[in-house]
Amino acid sequence: MIETASFYDELHYEEGNKPAVKVMLKNDLAKEIRILFHPNQEMKEHKAPYPIIVQVLEGSIDFGVENKRYILKKGMMIQLSANIPHDLLALEESMVRLSLSLLDHTSRVENI
């Protein structure tokens, strides 16, 4: 199967405290998720049951993990092993790509 998607099409930012979460593609191994943030929207501390990769496509985020803060700007990535507590705060309007194991549930991300 061949499938295409664009992270830059149909951008819809949520109002209020929650960022907009959308599954862009999935295959037998992983899901690629787009998360859109207004400035100061956050995802409170949580952990993923499988390894993740987070990439900033637009904007910048303050990413907290293991008592350290990382300012991730456009183009930067961070990877985490399973079960590591982390949080993030959008410093400006931002677009984040989250690579998530197919075994993980998207609803978990939507409810953070």
C-alpha positions, -999 to 999 in steps of 0.1 A, spaced: 0 0 0 12 35 -8 -3 65 10 7 102 11 -1 130 36 11 165 42 16 179 77 9 214 62 -26 207 48 -58 214 66 -43 230 97 -68 233 125 -57 247 158 -78 240 189 -89 268 212 -85 265 249 -59 243 267 -57 213 244 -35 211 213 -50 196 181 -39 160 175 -43 142 142 -30 109 129 -14 116 95 -2 81 85 2 47 100 18 14 90 26 -19 105 52 -4 128 43 32 137 19 61 136 29 96 125 9 122 144 7 160 139 2 181 170 -7 218 166 -2 242 195 -11 278 201 14 296 223 13 285 259 -7 253 252 9 224 270 9 187 274 13 180 311 37 154 324 30 119 310 49 89 297 45 66 266 46 29 270 68 26 239 97 47 226 88 79 208 104 105 186 93 142 187 102 166 159 94 203 158 83 212 122 73 248 130 77 271 160 95 261 193 86 241 224 100 238 259 104 200 264 110 187 299 124 153 307 143 140 337 145 174 355 161 190 324 145 215 300 152 214 263 142 243 240 135 226 207 133 248 177 121 242 141 139 211 127 151 197 160 142 162 173 143 143 206 138 106 212 128 90 244 127 54 256 95 39 269 81 51 303 102 82 307 80 111 321 81 142 300 60 174 294 60 201 268 49 237 265 46 256 232 66 288 233 49 301 201 25 287 175 40 253 168 36 221 148 51 189 162 55 155 146 52 126 170 63 92 159 44 67 180 45 29 181 15 12 164 9 -6 197 3 27 215 -31 44 215 -37 78 199 -64 84 224 -38 85 251 -21 114 233 -54 132 228 -63 130 265 -31 145 279 
